[in-house]
Amino acid sequence: MHTCGGCSWIGMPYRKQLARKQQMVEELFGPVIAEFGWGIAPDAVLGMRMLDAPGANGDGADTAGDVSASPALASDPLRTATVTIADGKLAAPRGFRHKAATPFAPGPEGTVRGGFYARGTHDIIVVPACPVEAPGARQILNDVARLAGKLGIPAYDEDRGQGILRYAVLRLGWRRPEGMLTLVTARRNVPELNELARQLAAAHPQLTCIAQNINGRPGNAILGHETRPLWGSACMRDELLGCTFEISPTAFYQTNPQHTEVLYRLAIEGMGLRSGDVLMDAYCGSGTIGITAVHAARAAGRDVRLLGVERNPAGIADARRNAELNGLAGSCEFVAEDATSYLRRAANTGAHVDVLVMDPPRAGSTPEFLAAAAAMGPRRIVYVSCNPATLARDLADLGRAGYRLVRLTPVDMFPHTEHIEMVAVLER
């Protein structure tokens, strides 16, 4: 467990993990809060209360203890799915990662090795199961290695630049018993790859989509630019906050769906949407934040229009399908463009949005984006961040542009690691 390079805090009591993250958040954001005199303190870290979900047992039936069987409970993940250090001794979260991946390397006598990289190396550690991954995930990935070796599909040797099978990336649904497996190969034409997909689908009926991604470039990037279906449908479906989402092999979708509902509910509450509002979802990916927000507003009797911006065309294609899937196509528009470029042009033409929600990559946003956002004058900005350090930097830019931080909530999306996600709510 300690050699795989993943969960460096897994031996630490969960309450102590949350306390450490709380201290880190307060130390990091204290100076910027003091600099602008915002007069708030970060909320308590929202840790994970483990819940079962429909379909988690693989047959689509509700599992024992599932709160989502009640619509009232399902709509309130902030109450049902969270714990804080005030709750005393806490159970350690398990089985929450619904995305799993493995690199491959040549093994003895033509076998294929898959697993995790040992910490600080590219030596593969073979593991039978992972306690933080969704049940059965590691078995599927290990079967890819076993069957590939049996079929004579050689693993990629990164030192020599030879071989075929590089990675496998797996997603398993949380509220739906579906799965999507992407096999990453160094070239397009691979003998026996279709047979590998057929055998994997037969052994694991929860797989509804198996795809091939071609990545012939050297380096550590997992995915290449070309993806094609091998077996089943072109995507999988899952559900968040009462909305159904289609996820394609290369589109972004959160790894921990249970706490994604917590993250999104915080963001939606922070938006304070009103009838007639224009909501911009920047870095929108598959449209999940914006669509759940519009869905929640409609359920509350408020008519809101969504504009989503994302540079990944596959994500935008997913977002458009997802809006249609949830009956919201008439309220949503999605643009495939770099968020900074789009916002700068929109600001220069005098465009206006009422609320801006943004979920940038780990590098954070850009000064140009933040300046353009402020120029468009939304009354609220909701910033969802996977990197507190870049969030603190960007909050200072927004503070100088005339925005005031009114709420800052840490969310423990990745228990047993040092990572923490944040939701910041700012008002003009």
Summary of the structure (lengths in Angstrom):
residues: 428
radius of gyration: 21.9
end to end distance: 46.6
largest distance: 65.6
contacts: 1494
relative contact order: 0.13
helix: 33%
strand: 25%
